Amino acid sequence: MGVRETMNMACEKLRGGQFLEAEKLFRDVLAEMPALPDALHLLGCTLSKLNRPQEATDLIRRATVLDPKQFIFFSNLGLTWLMLANKREAIAAFNQSLALQPNQPGTLLTLSNTLTEVGELDQAIVRLTQAIQLQPNDSRFFYNLGNCFLRKVANHVGPLNPPAEHDLQKAVECFQRALAITPRYLDAGNNLGNALRMLGRMDEAIASWRRTTNTGQHALASYNLGRALYERDLLDDAQYAMQDAIRLSPQYPEAYNNYGNLLRQSGKIEQAIEQFDQALRIDPDRPLANSNRLYTLYYHPRLSAREILREHQLWNQRIAPLLASRRIPLDRDRDPDRRLKIGYVSPNFSIHCQCLFMPALLSNHDHKQFEIFCYSDVKAPDAVTERLRGYADAWRNIAGTTDDQAAEMIRADRIDILVDLTLHMAENRILLFARKPAPVQVTWLGYPGTTGLETMDYRLTDPYLDPPGQFDDDYTEKSVRLPATFWCLDRAALESADVPPVNDLPATTAGHITFGCFNNFCKFNQPLLDLWKRALDAVPGSRMILLAPHGSCQSWVRQTLGDRVSFVARENRPQYLKYYHRIDIGLDTLPYNGHTTTLDSLWMGVPVVTMIGQTVVGRAGLSQLSNLNLTDLITKSPQEFVDCAAHLAGDIPRLTDLRRTLRDRMRASPLLDGRRFARDVEEAYHSIWKTWCTA
């Protein structure tokens, strides 16, 4: 059989998928004609099918040298370079092929994908635009082009600037074109939702994700839909969407993690922990699921402080060895009296409940003794961000940085005391502190708990949250007690024009007592509802107003409290504060007391009856009411709680007086004394620094 016949038979074997037979025949041809470019090229293509990319690349490259005018040689050379994960060589080969023959939609598509992967998005957009001109009815090109525009702004930090908004608008147009050509293009529907969400067009984004999940099975679209509905407080629909994501992708840890968040928000604490556990079975080192699980433990009505501590310690035992090598020995001047560098780390230097507290400390720091650094992980800076920036000596933006990069920044600044403001709450940088970028590390503000980190040296607390000598073993950190209070409110925020005034006592016109609680629904549980029912039963004719999501959450509450309860929805802060105009007495939550919410209630003239819990988050009411000399509203047992609520409800003159005087009482208390609070915190810093200097 001659060379031509052998070549033809080899090509037939290649087309038929008989790759080993094709290889033998092509080698026979090359034995006769070693420099035949077509045989070298096709043998290379055959070997690529046999997953032997290095041999394939060598052969096709020889073919391009022998015949550099064949565009198909360069196209296939690019594919073998991709098999070897050499994207730069692949790009060069594809470009050479297109220089020889520009009208190759397939090569343009592959080249654009490769350019996108290496971050050359503008070049990818040029190539996809060329492909669309050749094949304007191919939805893949519009989808990929939309992805390029989306990726250009995917890591954008802060409010959208005109170029970013323009790119997102182009992404929306591309995904819409792809869907017009192929209506069941599920990936395009999902990414259309992503682009619309980034533009702030959430209703349209939700509609796109709904269409995508209705027309086909798409786990990511279901996941995104669940997250969006969660943000809208539509928890039942959000749970269904997240369940669908899990059904479609059972090994999707982030779906379990977010389903856990949904369940926690619905007051289903045990079920939430089960979902976090499932996420961690799939990916044990997932930071978000670990933190969400640890934080959720504080809401469990039956867990003790020691059980919660043990779970934090187990987490630390898992992650500490992994990060030990990231800790670099630090040298600092051990002068106990020098000016100290203090670093605050937070994702919440913006409109957030923490902005009610941070200004009181930052605005009153003594800059002669302390140099203040803020490490801001804020994705969308706002007016509050700018206000806080003005209180710092140095402002560092760590949004978008890795923990290693942020740690290096902190080391370069030579921070003496680094302060965590988040613990295991959302968007925390707890693993940054695990790298120990400062010699002394302190946690405060997020909630008065433990981080579990062996690298977190201290936690700030107060004498009521942690009476001296009673609970020191409940935390991995050493407790440093501020003299009066863990919380100090920003007077300017409370006195701002959009904060409504205190109104008259509602009971005087309603003819009955109205209890209320506007805490996050995740703090609700069945023992708490039973306790509230007892309080309602003890005050004939009384009613209760709660902040609760629509649907099953409200149905659950009604099963216990009946038609005596009504509900309000989540609103902006001024409107939320107006809700207090409708209630006479606040009833606290357990095992997790109200923190910011109780202070809001008191500022609006509404006294709160609290019961001391078994964990530190359940002693917030004790701390806040003690600082206001309202200790008669602090109870130690369910019966005391009911009796106190009933007694207060029966004392209209006292309720009227409290309504009128609570704001002034707060103004005169440590809860609003920013200067005193800052001095107390600074004294704590001096004390722990002196300890480090003498260690």
WOUR-V61681 format. One record per backbone hydrogen bond with DSSP energy under -0.5 kcal/mol. NH is the residue of the N-H (numbers start at 0). CO is the residue of the C=O. If there is no record, write none. Layout:
[[NH/CO] [NH/CO]]
This chain:
[[5/1] [6/2] [7/3] [8/4] [9/5] [10/6] [11/7] [12/8] [13/9] [14/10] [15/11] [16/13] [17/12] [18/16] [21/17] [22/18] [23/19] [24/20] [25/21] [26/22] [27/23] [28/24] [29/25] [30/26] [31/27] [31/28] [32/28] [35/32] [36/34] [39/35] [40/36] [41/37] [42/38] [43/39] [44/40] [45/41] [46/42] [47/43] [48/44] [49/45] [50/47] [51/46] [55/51] [56/52] [57/53] [58/54] [59/55] [60/56] [61/57] [62/58] [63/59] [64/60] [65/61] [66/62] [69/66] [70/68] [72/69] [73/69] [74/70] [75/71] [76/72] [77/73] [78/74] [79/75] [80/76] [81/77] [82/78] [83/79] [84/81] [85/80] [86/84] [89/85] [90/86] [91/87] [92/88] [93/89] [94/90] [95/91] [96/92] [97/93] [98/94] [99/95] [100/96] [103/101] [107/103] [108/104] [109/105] [110/106] [111/107] [112/108] [113/109] [114/110] [115/111] [116/112] [117/113] [118/115] [119/114] [120/118] [123/119] [124/120] [125/121] [126/122] [127/123] [128/124] [129/125] [130/126] [131/127] [132/128] [133/129] [134/130] [137/134] [138/136] [140/137] [141/137] [142/138] [143/139] [144/140] [145/141] [146/142] [147/143] [148/144] [149/145] [150/146] [151/147] [152/148] [152/149] [153/150] [155/152] [157/378] [164/160] [165/161] [166/162] [167/163] [168/164] [169/165] [170/166] [171/167] [172/168] [173/169] [174/170] [175/171] [176/172] [177/173] [178/174] [179/175] [180/176] [181/177] [184/181] [185/183] [188/184] [189/185] [190/186] [191/187] [192/188] [193/189] [194/190] [195/191] [196/192] [197/193] [198/194] [199/196] [200/195] [201/199] [204/200] [205/201] [206/202] [207/203] [208/204] [209/205] [210/206] [211/207] [212/208] [213/209] [214/210] [215/211] [217/215] [221/217] [222/218] [223/219] [224/220] [225/221] [226/222] [227/223] [228/224] [229/225] [230/226] [231/227] [232/229] [233/228] [234/232] [237/233] [238/234] [239/235] [240/236] [241/237] [242/238] [243/239] [244/240] [245/241] [246/242] [247/243] [248/244] [251/248] [252/250] [254/251] [255/251] [256/252] [257/253] [258/254] [259/255] [260/256] [261/257] [262/258] [263/259] [264/260] [265/261] [266/263] [267/262] [268/266] [271/267] [272/268] [273/269] [274/270] [275/271] [276/272] [277/273] [278/274] [279/275] [280/276] [281/277] [282/278] [285/282] [286/284] [289/285] [290/286] [291/287] [292/288] [293/289] [294/290] [295/291] [296/292] [297/293] [297/294] [298/295] [299/296] [302/299] [307/303] [308/304] [309/305] [310/306] [311/307] [312/308] [313/309] [314/310] [315/311] [316/312] [317/313] [317/314] [318/314] [319/315] [320/316] [322/318] [322/319] [323/319] [325/322] [326/323] [327/325] [331/329] [333/331] [334/332] [335/333] [337/334] [339/368] [341/339] [341/370] [342/416] [343/372] [344/418] [345/374] [349/347] [351/349] [354/351] [355/352] [356/353] [357/353] [359/356] [360/356] [360/357] [361/357] [362/358] [363/360] [364/361] [366/364] [368/365] [369/365] [370/339] [371/369] [372/341] [372/370] [373/393] [374/343] [375/373] [375/395] [376/345] [376/374] [385/381] [386/382] [387/383] [388/384] [389/385] [390/387] [391/387] [391/388] [392/371] [393/371] [395/373] [397/375] [397/395] [398/375] [400/397] [405/401] [406/402] [407/403] [408/404] [409/405] [410/406] [411/407] [412/408] [413/409] [413/410] [414/409] [415/340] [416/340] [417/439] [418/342] [419/417] [419/441] [420/344] [424/421] [427/424] [431/428] [432/428] [433/429] [434/431] [435/432] [438/414] [439/415] [441/417] [442/457] [443/419] [445/443] [448/446] [455/452] [456/440] [456/454] [457/440] [458/477] [459/442] [460/479] [462/481] [465/461] [466/463] [469/466] [470/466] [473/470] [474/471] [477/456] [479/458] [480/478] [481/460] [481/479] [488/670] [489/355] [490/488] [493/489] [494/490] [495/492] [498/495] [499/497] [507/504] [508/505] [509/505] [510/506] [514/512] [514/542] [515/584] [516/544] [522/519] [523/520] [528/524] [529/525] [530/526] [531/527] [532/528] [533/529] [534/530] [535/531] [536/532] [537/533] [538/534] [538/535] [541/538] [542/512] [543/563] [544/514] [545/565] [546/516] [547/545] [547/567] [552/549] [553/548] [554/550] [555/551] [556/552] [557/553] [558/554] [559/555] [559/556] [560/556] [561/557] [563/560] [564/561] [565/543] [567/545] [575/571] [576/572] [577/573] [578/574] [578/575] [579/576] [580/577] [581/578] [582/579] [583/513] [584/513] [585/606] [586/515] [587/608] [592/590] [592/616] [598/594] [599/595] [600/596] [601/597] [602/598] [603/599] [604/601] [605/600] [606/583] [606/604] [608/585] [609/607] [609/632] [611/634] [612/617] [617/614] [618/615] [619/616] [622/618] [623/619] [624/620] [625/621] [626/622] [627/624] [628/625] [629/624] [632/629] [633/630] [634/609] [634/632] [640/636] [641/637] [642/638] [643/639] [644/640] [645/641] [646/642] [647/643] [648/644] [649/645] [650/647] [651/649] [654/650] [655/651] [656/652] [657/653] [658/654] [659/655] [660/656] [661/657] [664/660] [665/661] [666/662] [667/663] [668/665] [671/668] [672/669] [673/671] [676/672] [677/673] [678/674] [679/675] [680/676] [681/677] [682/678] [683/679] [684/680] [685/681] [686/682] [687/683] [688/684] [689/685] [690/686] [691/687] [692/688] [693/689] [694/691]]
